[in-house]
């Protein structure tokens, strides 16, 4: 499933259940509540003021549970991580967490479920909280009403999508997606960011990725989406994805999925086809 498809699914579930956090709170968070909270904080002078405003509106909306700002020496903490993406967006940076507290004993298996918490953990704490450097509270907000409207339009992506640590890589992917079907190369992308090729590559390496990986991941996601949702021919789809020939696209797609584009499309339409190595294969 691509990120675009995951977002569509998330929106559909929120609309069907009328619950913006899909069961994560004791009662449904009805649609429009998140937008109301975001609008309440957009004019705040600092992140600290924004958090206090957010906590106040949250308390009015969801009585039975609170969002609280706490302090412990040089650290500040929040009790609900669901708002971390909004707060990081408001100040235009990552707000790296330094510790996660959990008010329950350590589960028997934490390997998979704890991947979304990229900092040291402490179980059996007095309260569940996300901790960060208190100095971040003095950061000024850098978003305006126009930016807020765009953010709320894609709000479900910030709430539901798996957390990704990349900053440069995320922006690079967005830049490639906006530039389609031009598909600029590494040199063009680096110039647009006022960086050298080597500097951009170093930044991407620190995020555990590379230009070609980001480009291929985006091409794969777009190809899967187009094959599943349209009747576009492979001859037209290949140049859309930056391939000069259909054969090059077909080889790349088979490397990504284990199936040729044509077979993948037929499988997606429920046809009984055996495709060795394909993760969605069906047997004849």
Buried (B, 14 or more C-beta within 10 A) or exposed (E): EBBBBBBBEBBEBBEEBEBBBBEEBEEBBEEEBBBEBBBBBBBBEBBBBBBBBBBBBBBEBBEEBEBBBBEEEEBBBBBBBBBBBBBBBBBEEEBEBBBBBBEEEEEEEEEEEBEEBEEEEBBEBEEBBBBBEBEBBEBEBEBEEEBBEEBBEEBBBBBBBEEEEBEBBEEBBEBBEEBEEEBBEBEEBBEEBEBEBEEBBEBBEEBEBBBEEBBBBBBBBBBBBBBBEEEEEBEEBBBBBBBEEBEEBBEBBBEBBBBBBEBBBBBEEEEEBEBEEBEEBEEE
